[in-house]
Amino acid sequence: MPKLSGEKFYKREYKKILQMVDDQCKTAEQYAQICAMSLSRCYLQLAATVEFFPQANILPGYERILSDMECFACDNQVITAEMARGYEDWCIQVTELLDYGTVQNKSYPPHWRLQLLPGLIEKLGTFFVSGIPPYWDDIEISLVGAWLLFVCETGHKHPNPRNFNYYMFIRSKHLDIEAIGKERDELRAKLSKSVTYYDAYEAISDTYKNECKKYWSEAVAEHQCLKAEYHPLAPEDLVLTMCELERIRADVQFVTTENRTKETIRQRLQYYRTLDIAEEQRT
């Protein structure tokens, strides 16, 4: 029997856990507890992106969401439609920031976590509008951390040479190019709101491309090295992803155990906020 690739293995395990959540969680409260645990584990991933957006108030909005979900899961606090609209508005604000901010995900992101932020926000936004509170039962949000780590491991820890971008690499290695790139980002943001910046943007883009040529051979060498070292992703490469899938299995067993107290659930939620799930290693 042929060995599964990392991608196929992940998809198979993902489907198995989705079915497990759906089979064993019987109440809206249990779904909410599993969802809250998954979102709590994403806390430090979101917190790591805040430094790139000092002008925005990102983290308090996410903390409010986690706090409200904890109160719903542990204290029977009702999450109203108005509260849910507030969560959706927060997602929209972050999306607009990514689209028009001075640091753009469509250009070279200064940190790999920033590459994952648009997808995370999109999944959250879909979750918050998927049902009338408190009847959320979108089980896929329970696996948002597994999705995030799979993207991390396939795009950052084990990158495919086919996705290598010469300009992105050069900008990441040279401060002079990064400075020009930031100026280009700012003009692109202005251009998205007014065509009067078209000529300035075109001029800085030409400068950016010409200056990158000074380091082109360096990027070529890096690309060749990646191709020489690359091997197809195998299941054993998905260390972080598998750790998260195992946590979800444990969470399901935890919340469906009889006589589980609200305090133990609260303690678990608070502990998960302290985990940097993208940096841990399996021992």
N, C-alpha and C positions, 0 to 999 in steps of 0.2 A: 504494500500500500504506500503510495507516494507521501512524503512528508509535507504537512501543511506549511504554507508561507506564513510569515508573521501577520500579514493583512487578513488572510482567510481565518487564521486561528483567532485573531481578535474579534472578527465579525461573528464567528461561531460562539465564542464565550459571551460576547455582548448580548446576543439573542437569548442565550440560556439564562442569563441573569435577569434580563427584562421579563422573561416568563416566570422566573422565581419570584420577583417582586409582585407581579400581577397575581400569581397563584396564592401567595401567603399573606399579603397585606389585604385585610378585609374591610378596613374602615378608612374614612377620610383622615382621621387622626394618625393612623399608622403610615399612610402615604406621606402625610406632612412631616412626620418624624424622619422618614428615610430621606425625603427631599431636603429637609433642614440640615441633616448630617452631611449630605453631599455638598450643599452650598457652603456650609461652615468650613469644609476642607478646601474650598476654593479661596478662602479669605486671604491667605498670605500670597496667593498668586495675583490677586487683584491689588493687594497692598504694594506689591513690588513694582507696579506700573505707575503709581501715584507720582513718583519723583519726576516723571516725564511731563506731567500736567500740573505744575504748581498753581496755575491760575484757576484750576477747577476744584470742585468740592466733591470728588468721587467717592472716597472711602466712607464718609458719614452716611451717604445714601445706602450703601451696601450694608453697613452696620445696622441701619434702621430695619432693613429687610430681614436680616438674620435675627434681630431682637424680636420683631413681630412674629416671625415664624416660630421662634422659641416659646413665646407666650401662647401662641395657638396650640403648639404641641404639648406644652407642659401645664398651662394654666387655663385652658379652655377659652382663651380670649378670642373673640370673633374678629376675623379679618374682613373688613367691609369692602364694598366695591370702591369706595373712595380711596381707601388705603391701597388697593390693587392698582388704581389709576395712578397713584403716586409712584408706585414701583415702575409702572410702564413709562411714566414721564421721565423717571431717572434713567431708564434704558435709552430713551430717545435723546436725552441730553448727552449721555456718553457717546452715542452714535454720532451725533452732530460734532462733538469734540474731535472724534477720530476723522471725520470727513473734512473739517475745516480748521482744525487746530494747527499749531505751528509744528508739531511733530505728527507726521502722517504715516499711517500704516501702509499706504500705497507707495510710499517712497522707502528708503531704507530705515527700518526701525532700529533704534539704538540698543534694543534688548530683545531677546527672543520671546520673552513673555508678552511683549507688546504685539507680536504677531498673532497671538492667540486671543487677544482681548476682543476683537470684533466678533469672532465666533461665539465666545462666551456670552457676550451681551445679547447677541441675536437669540441664543437659546433661552436666556433668561426672559427676554421680551416675549417670546412665543409662549413660554410657560405661564407668565403672568396674565396673559389674555386667553388662555386655553379653557378657562371655566369660570364660573361665578364663585367667588370665595364663599364659604371655605371648602368647596367641593373639588379642589384640584386633584386630579388623578393621572396627570401626565407622568407616566413612569420613566420616561426617557430623561427627565431632569435628575433622576436619582443616579444616572450614569454620566452626568456632565463632567465630573472629575476624571472618569476613565477616558472619555473622549479627549479631554484636554491633555492628558498625559500621553495618549496614543499619538496625538499630533506632535507633542513635544519630542517623543522618542523617534518618530519617523522623520521629523523635519529638523530637529536640532541635535540630538545625541547620535543619530545614525542617518545623516543627510544623504539624499540621493544626488549624485553628480548631475543628473538631468535637471535638477532645480537650481543649480549654481548660477548666480547672477554676478557677472564681472563687476558691474558698477556698485552693487551692494557690498561686495567683498572689499573693493578699493576704498569705499567710503568708511567701512568699519576699521580699516587699518591706518588711515592717514588723516591727521587732524586738519590739514589744509583743505582736503576734499570734503571733509565733514562740515567745515565752516561754509564752503560754497553751497553744499547740499542743503544746509539749514536756511540759507538765504533763498535758495530756490524753492524750498518748501513754503516759506512765508509768502513769496510772490505767487505761488500756485494757489494758496489759500485766498489771497486777495483777488486773483484772477477768477476764482470760482464765484465771486460776488460782483465783479466788475470787469468788463472787457478792456478797460483803460490800461490794465496792467499787462496786456498781451505782449507788447514789444519788449517790455522789461523782462518778462518771464522767458521769452524766446532768447533774449541776449544772455541771460544767466544760464540757461540750459546749454547754449553753445559753449560758454566758458567751462561749464561743468564737464561736458563731454571731452573737450580739448585737454583740460587739466588731468582727467582720468587717464588719458593716453600715456602720460609719463610713467604710470605704474601698471600698464597693461600686461607687460611680460610677467610681472609678479602674480597677477591674477591667473594668467594662463598656466603658470607653474602650479599654483594651488589647485586649479581644476584638474590638471593631469594627475596630481598626487591623490586627489579624492577618487578619481576613476580607478587608479591602481589599487587603492586600499578598499574599494567598495565591495561588499558582498550582499546578496539579497537578504532582506530582513527575515530573520528566523524567530519563532516563538520565544526562544530564550533571550532574545534581545529586548523584549518588552517587559523589563524588570519592574519599572514604576507602574506601568499599566496593570500588570497582573497583581501588584500589591493593592491597587485601588479596587480592582474587581473583588479581591478577597475581602476587603473591608466592607464592601456593599453586602456580600453574602453574610458576613458577621453581623452587620447592622440589621438585616432582615430577621435573622434569628433573635437578635437582641430585642427588637421592638415587638415581636410576636410572642415572646415568652410570657407566660401568665404571671400576674402579680408584679410586673415591672413598674417600679415607682417613677413618678414624674421627676423626682430629684436625681435619680440615676441617669435618666435621659438628658436632663439639663447638664449634668456633669460631663456627659459624653459630648454634647454639643460644644461646651466651652473648651474641652480638651482638643477637639478637632480644629478649632480656630488657631491653635498653636503649631499645627503640623505643616511643615513645608514639604508637601507631597511630591514636588518635582525635584527635590534635591536628596531625598533619602535613598539609601541603598539597602538592598536585601542582604541580610547576614546569614 
